[in-house]
Each structure stands twice: as C-alpha cells, then as structure tokens.
Amino acid sequence: MMRILMIFLGLLFLMGNVSQGLAASQKAAALRQANGLVAFTPSEKFLTGNFVADEMNPTVIFGAVKAFAASRKCPTAWLIEEEVKKRLPASGGPDQAVEFTIYLEEDCPDRVVYYVFVDQSGLTPQQWIEWREKFHKSKAEPTYGSTKSKLDQACKDGCGVGAELRFLQKDGELMMKSPEEVLRVELKHPPIYDLNLGKKISK
C-alpha cells in the first residue's frame, strides 16, 4: 500500500512539473494570442551558436543562445509566429539563406519580456557574414566595412555567429535601449569576444 501511495505521489509531482513548464501567466498568454505566437523548438545549431545583439555595429559577441536563455531568472519559453512556423522550409544555403524570427519569452511576475532573435543558423559563420553584408553594406558602407572586418576576424578566431538579438519587448512595448547595452549593463551577461580588440574575452 505504501509503495502504491509513493508511486501516486511521484506521478502527481511529475505532472505538476510538466504543467508548470507548459503554463504561462495570464499576461503572457494574452500577449501570445495578441501576437499570434505559438510554442516552438529551435534547432540545436541555433541554440548552441553564438549571437550578436546590435544589428549595425556590434562591439561584442555573446556565447551560446541556450546559455543566455538558461541565465534568465524567470520561466522561459521559445515562441514563433504561427504563420511563420507553417511556412518554414528546410535549412537554407548560401544562395537561399533562410532567416526567421523567434521569441524567447521570459515570464516574470511583474513583466513579460520578449528577446527577439533572428535565426540564421542554417548558414556557416562565413556565409552569415556575407548574408548580413547584403542587407547592411548599402545602408552605411564605411561603418559596416569596419564591422565586417571585425566579424571576419572573430570567425577566424573560432567565434563565428549564427544569430542576432534584434530587439527587446517589455509587456508588448518595444524597448528603445540597445539589446547589447541591456545584456551587458542591466543583465550582466558576459560576452565571449571583443570585436573592437579582436580577441576572445577570458572568463
């Protein structure tokens, strides 16, 4: 009898953990519905890849995306726009690079934050630089030329990038601060590579 009771309590414990993992607060659920977002499982390549957090002129590279997600203090979930999820093709190549937006939701008691990433992990780090250049070089060629050379050096040093943290939203409102500034200053999230110095950052 005692054994059956222990098994029953164990099942309740597991079910509680599962429901907690799937549950979202009322505010988070409302934001998901308003933005047409559904649960999503990112690729391991995206999760283990490095990322930058400034679209035009990043000064650092951050380590694995999943390390950043794990560092958050509140429950998190990966989300994607339902229509985008339906249209996702197989991984892209250098001439048909696929990029799409995915959301890391952090559901805190006093706020819901979206860390909005662009997944370009279907590319090699060098292809990522070339793909990125297509969009940025024409906008500010002198500035981007310098950024590209820094990213090239980081790639050679084994710190290639496959994603960008484009912007942050708090309770549905766009945060005007640079994501890179928020990560470094407010969240104290350590980068792994200094693009201005052209070298890895020791821990």
C-alpha contacts under 8 A as a table, 3 or more apart, distances in Angstrom:
res1	aa1	res2	aa2	distance
1	M	4	I	5.20
1	M	5	L	6.28
2	M	5	L	5.05
2	M	6	M	6.23
3	R	6	M	5.11
3	R	7	I	6.27
4	I	7	I	5.12
4	I	8	F	6.15
5	L	8	F	5.05
5	L	9	L	6.17
6	M	9	L	5.13
6	M	10	G	6.05
7	I	10	G	5.01
7	I	11	L	6.24
8	F	11	L	5.18
8	F	12	L	6.35
9	L	12	L	5.06
9	L	13	F	6.21
10	G	13	F	5.04
10	G	14	L	6.29
11	L	14	L	5.11
11	L	15	M	6.08
12	L	15	M	5.08
12	L	16	G	6.06
13	F	16	G	5.09
13	F	17	N	6.37
14	L	17	N	5.12
14	L	18	V	6.26
15	M	18	V	5.08
15	M	19	S	6.10
16	G	19	S	5.24
16	G	20	Q	6.10
17	N	20	Q	5.10
17	N	21	G	6.25
18	V	21	G	5.14
18	V	22	L	6.34
19	S	22	L	5.15
19	S	23	A	5.79
20	Q	23	A	5.14
21	G	75	P	7.81
24	A	27	K	7.95
24	A	28	A	5.74
24	A	29	A	5.78
24	A	107	D	7.19
25	S	28	A	5.11
25	S	29	A	6.07
25	S	107	D	7.02
26	Q	29	A	5.13
26	Q	30	A	6.16
27	K	30	A	5.15
27	K	31	L	6.27
27	K	112	V	7.39
28	A	31	L	5.13
28	A	32	R	6.16
28	A	107	D	6.48
28	A	112	V	6.23
29	A	32	R	5.10
29	A	33	Q	6.29
30	A	33	Q	5.18
30	A	34	A	6.11
31	L	34	A	4.99
31	L	35	N	6.08
31	L	171	D	7.77
31	L	172	G	6.87
32	R	35	N	5.30
32	R	36	G	5.88
32	R	37	L	4.83
32	R	38	V	6.97
33	Q	36	G	5.07
33	Q	37	L	6.30
34	A	37	L	7.87
35	N	81	E	7.28
36	G	81	E	5.50
36	G	82	E	5.95
37	L	79	L	5.85
37	L	80	I	5.21
37	L	81	E	4.42
37	L	82	E	5.63
38	V	79	L	5.29
38	V	80	I	5.55
38	V	81	E	6.25
38	V	82	E	5.73
39	A	77	A	7.30
39	A	78	W	6.00
39	A	79	L	4.57
39	A	80	I	6.48
40	F	78	W	5.46
40	F	79	L	4.97
40	F	80	I	5.94
41	T	78	W	6.58
41	T	79	L	7.91
42	P	46	F	6.55
42	P	47	L	6.77
42	P	78	W	7.43
43	S	46	F	5.30
43	S	47	L	6.38
44	E	47	L	4.96
44	E	48	T	5.98
45	K	48	T	5.37
45	K	49	G	5.96
45	K	121	S	6.19
45	K	122	G	7.98
46	F	49	G	5.17
46	F	65	V	7.07
46	F	119	D	6.57
46	F	120	Q	7.65
46	F	121	S	5.20
46	F	162	G	6.83
46	F	163	A	7.17
47	L	64	A	6.23
47	L	65	V	4.91
47	L	66	K	4.87
48	T	64	A	4.72
48	T	65	V	6.03
48	T	66	K	6.21
49	G	63	G	6.99
49	G	64	A	4.88
49	G	65	V	6.13
49	G	121	S	7.37
49	G	161	V	6.52
49	G	162	G	5.87
49	G	163	A	7.34
50	N	61	I	6.85
50	N	62	F	5.72
50	N	63	G	4.52
50	N	64	A	4.70
50	N	65	V	6.19
50	N	159	C	7.17
50	N	160	G	6.72
50	N	161	V	4.87
50	N	162	G	6.10
50	N	163	A	6.75
51	F	61	I	5.92
51	F	62	F	5.35
51	F	63	G	6.50
51	F	64	A	7.15
51	F	65	V	6.75
51	F	161	V	5.26
51	F	162	G	6.08
51	F	163	A	4.74
51	F	164	E	5.26
51	F	165	L	6.93
52	V	55	E	7.62
52	V	58	P	6.39
52	V	60	V	6.78
52	V	61	I	5.02
52	V	62	F	6.04
52	V	161	V	7.13
52	V	163	A	6.72
52	V	164	E	4.98
52	V	165	L	6.21
52	V	180	E	7.63
53	A	58	P	6.55
53	A	61	I	7.69
53	A	62	F	7.91
53	A	164	E	5.68
53	A	165	L	4.57
53	A	166	R	6.26
53	A	167	F	7.97
53	A	178	S	7.72
53	A	179	P	5.43
53	A	180	E	4.65
54	D	57	N	5.91
54	D	58	P	4.67
54	D	59	T	7.89
54	D	164	E	7.38
54	D	165	L	7.06
54	D	166	R	6.67
54	D	178	S	6.76
54	D	179	P	6.50
54	D	180	E	5.77
55	E	58	P	6.74
55	E	164	E	7.06
55	E	165	L	7.83
55	E	166	R	6.19
56	M	136	H	7.10
56	M	144	Y	7.00
56	M	147	T	7.97
57	N	143	T	7.54
57	N	144	Y	7.11
57	N	147	T	6.13
58	P	61	I	7.54
58	P	147	T	7.42
58	P	180	E	7.57
58	P	195	L	7.49
59	T	194	D	6.33
59	T	195	L	5.13
59	T	196	N	6.00
60	V	191	P	6.23
60	V	192	I	7.42
60	V	193	Y	5.51
60	V	194	D	4.66
60	V	195	L	5.14
60	V	196	N	7.63
61	I	159	C	7.66
61	I	161	V	7.66
61	I	191	P	5.66
61	I	192	I	5.90
61	I	193	Y	5.05
61	I	194	D	6.70
61	I	195	L	7.15
62	F	65	V	7.92
62	F	190	P	7.05
62	F	191	P	4.28
62	F	192	I	5.35
62	F	193	Y	6.93
63	G	67	A	7.12
63	G	68	F	7.71
63	G	191	P	6.44
63	G	192	I	5.74
64	A	67	A	5.25
64	A	68	F	6.78
65	V	68	F	5.24
65	V	69	A	6.37
66	K	69	A	4.90
66	K	70	A	6.02
67	A	70	A	5.07
67	A	71	S	6.25
68	F	71	S	5.11
68	F	72	R	6.91
68	F	189	H	7.51
69	A	72	R	5.69
69	A	76	T	7.32
69	A	104	L	7.46
72	R	75	P	7.58
72	R	76	T	7.50
72	R	106	E	7.28
74	C	106	E	5.89
74	C	107	D	5.83
74	C	108	C	5.28
75	P	106	E	5.79
75	P	107	D	5.50
75	P	108	C	7.04
76	T	104	L	6.67
76	T	105	E	5.26
76	T	106	E	4.55
76	T	107	D	6.18
77	A	104	L	5.84
77	A	105	E	5.16
77	A	106	E	6.90
78	W	102	I	7.06
78	W	103	Y	5.70
78	W	104	L	4.78
78	W	105	E	6.22
79	L	102	I	5.89
79	L	103	Y	4.95
79	L	104	L	6.37
79	L	105	E	7.11
80	I	84	V	7.00
80	I	85	K	6.50
80	I	101	T	6.92
80	I	102	I	4.88
80	I	103	Y	6.01
81	E	84	V	5.26
81	E	85	K	6.28
81	E	102	I	7.61
82	E	85	K	5.12
82	E	86	K	6.46
83	E	86	K	5.25
83	E	87	R	6.55
84	V	87	R	5.19
84	V	88	L	6.24
84	V	100	F	7.66
85	K	88	L	5.42
89	P	92	G	7.92
91	S	97	A	7.91
91	S	98	V	6.66
91	S	122	G	5.29
92	G	95	D	7.96
92	G	96	Q	5.53
92	G	97	A	4.52
92	G	98	V	4.85
92	G	122	G	5.44
92	G	123	L	7.01
93	G	96	Q	5.15
93	G	97	A	5.03
93	G	98	V	7.51
93	G	122	G	6.77
93	G	123	L	6.30
94	P	97	A	5.49
94	P	123	L	6.58
94	P	127	Q	5.97
94	P	131	W	7.65
97	A	120	Q	7.54
97	A	122	G	7.08
97	A	123	L	6.87
97	A	131	W	7.37
98	V	120	Q	6.40
98	V	122	G	6.78
99	E	118	V	6.39
99	E	119	D	5.47
99	E	120	Q	4.84
100	F	118	V	5.51
100	F	119	D	5.51
100	F	120	Q	7.21
101	T	116	V	6.82
101	T	117	F	5.65
101	T	118	V	4.51
101	T	119	D	6.19
102	I	116	V	6.04
102	I	117	F	5.38
102	I	118	V	6.32
102	I	119	D	7.03
103	Y	114	Y	5.93
103	Y	115	Y	5.72
103	Y	116	V	4.69
103	Y	117	F	6.12
104	L	114	Y	5.55
104	L	115	Y	4.99
104	L	116	V	6.40
104	L	117	F	7.61
105	E	112	V	6.97
105	E	113	V	5.81
105	E	114	Y	4.71
105	E	115	Y	6.54
106	E	112	V	5.71
106	E	113	V	5.11
106	E	114	Y	6.39
106	E	115	Y	7.97
107	D	111	R	6.65
107	D	112	V	4.73
107	D	113	V	6.66
108	C	111	R	5.16
108	C	112	V	5.75
108	C	113	V	7.95
109	P	112	V	7.91
111	R	170	K	6.73
111	R	171	D	5.95
112	V	170	K	5.80
112	V	171	D	5.11
112	V	172	G	7.86
113	V	168	L	7.06
113	V	169	Q	5.56
113	V	170	K	4.51
113	V	171	D	6.25
113	V	172	G	7.88
114	Y	168	L	5.65
114	Y	169	Q	4.98
114	Y	170	K	6.48
115	Y	165	L	6.87
115	Y	167	F	6.53
115	Y	168	L	4.93
115	Y	169	Q	6.78
116	V	165	L	5.79
116	V	166	R	5.87
116	V	167	F	5.50
116	V	168	L	5.93
116	V	169	Q	7.77
117	F	163	A	6.79
117	F	164	E	5.54
117	F	165	L	4.35
117	F	166	R	5.75
117	F	167	F	7.54
118	V	163	A	5.60
118	V	164	E	5.23
118	V	165	L	6.41
118	V	166	R	6.78
119	D	162	G	6.86
119	D	163	A	4.96
119	D	164	E	7.01
120	Q	123	L	6.15
120	Q	128	W	6.99
120	Q	162	G	5.26
120	Q	163	A	5.35
121	S	124	T	7.21
121	S	162	G	4.58
121	S	163	A	6.39
122	G	162	G	7.81
123	L	126	Q	7.77
123	L	127	Q	5.48
123	L	128	W	5.57
123	L	162	G	6.98
124	T	127	Q	5.09
124	T	128	W	6.05
124	T	162	G	7.38
125	P	128	W	4.95
125	P	129	I	6.44
125	P	155	C	6.49
125	P	160	G	4.82
125	P	161	V	5.40
125	P	162	G	6.12
126	Q	129	I	5.17
126	Q	130	E	6.45
126	Q	152	D	7.40
126	Q	155	C	6.96
126	Q	160	G	7.47
127	Q	130	E	5.03
127	Q	131	W	5.97
128	W	131	W	5.05
128	W	132	R	5.97
128	W	161	V	7.13
128	W	162	G	6.36
129	I	132	R	5.09
129	I	133	E	6.11
129	I	148	K	7.01
129	I	151	L	7.19
129	I	152	D	7.46
130	E	133	E	5.06
130	E	134	K	6.64
131	W	134	K	5.47
131	W	135	F	7.32
132	R	135	F	5.60
132	R	136	H	6.38
133	E	136	H	5.13
133	E	137	K	5.21
133	E	144	Y	7.82
133	E	148	K	7.50
134	K	137	K	6.17
134	K	138	S	7.54
135	F	138	S	6.90
135	F	139	K	7.53
136	H	139	K	5.26
136	H	140	A	6.66
136	H	141	E	7.43
136	H	144	Y	6.63
137	K	140	A	5.77
137	K	141	E	4.62
137	K	144	Y	5.72
137	K	145	G	7.08
138	S	141	E	5.65
140	A	143	T	5.57
140	A	144	Y	5.91
141	E	144	Y	5.11
141	E	145	G	5.73
142	P	145	G	5.23
142	P	146	S	6.76
143	T	146	S	5.56
143	T	147	T	6.56
144	Y	147	T	4.82
144	Y	148	K	5.93
145	G	148	K	5.18
145	G	149	S	6.43
146	S	149	S	5.33
146	S	150	K	6.44
147	T	150	K	5.14
147	T	151	L	6.22
148	K	151	L	5.05
148	K	152	D	6.04
149	S	152	D	4.95
149	S	153	Q	6.31
150	K	153	Q	5.16
150	K	154	A	6.30
150	K	195	L	5.62
150	K	196	N	7.12
150	K	198	G	6.62
151	L	154	A	4.96
151	L	155	C	6.11
151	L	160	G	7.50
151	L	195	L	7.02
152	D	155	C	5.07
152	D	156	K	6.38
153	Q	156	K	5.07
153	Q	157	D	6.23
153	Q	198	G	6.69
154	A	157	D	4.92
154	A	158	G	6.40
154	A	159	C	5.09
154	A	160	G	6.03
154	A	193	Y	7.47
154	A	195	L	7.06
154	A	198	G	6.71
154	A	199	K	7.33
155	C	158	G	5.24
155	C	159	C	5.13
155	C	160	G	4.21
155	C	161	V	7.55
156	K	159	C	7.33
156	K	160	G	7.68
157	D	160	G	7.89
157	D	199	K	7.64
157	D	200	K	7.91
159	C	193	Y	7.14
165	L	179	P	6.90
166	R	179	P	7.11
167	F	174	L	7.51
167	F	175	M	7.32
167	F	178	S	7.38
167	F	179	P	5.84
168	L	174	L	6.09
168	L	175	M	5.52
168	L	179	P	6.51
169	Q	172	G	5.62
169	Q	173	E	5.19
169	Q	174	L	4.42
169	Q	175	M	5.41
170	K	173	E	5.24
170	K	174	L	6.47
170	K	175	M	6.54
177	K	181	E	6.90
177	K	182	V	6.83
178	S	181	E	5.18
178	S	182	V	6.38
179	P	182	V	5.03
179	P	183	L	6.14
180	E	183	L	5.24
180	E	184	R	6.13
181	E	184	R	5.24
181	E	185	V	5.62
181	E	186	E	7.37
182	V	185	V	5.46
182	V	186	E	4.98
182	V	187	L	6.20
183	L	186	E	5.96
183	L	187	L	4.86
183	L	188	K	6.02
183	L	189	H	5.33
183	L	190	P	7.96
184	R	187	L	6.04
184	R	188	K	4.87
184	R	189	H	5.35
184	R	190	P	6.51
184	R	191	P	7.67
185	V	188	K	5.40
185	V	189	H	7.88
191	P	194	D	7.55
191	P	201	I	7.17
192	I	200	K	5.85
192	I	201	I	5.10
192	I	202	S	7.43
193	Y	198	G	7.45
193	Y	199	K	5.88
193	Y	200	K	4.24
193	Y	201	I	5.11
194	D	197	L	5.46
194	D	198	G	5.74
194	D	199	K	5.62
194	D	200	K	6.14
194	D	201	I	6.38
195	L	198	G	4.83
195	L	199	K	6.89
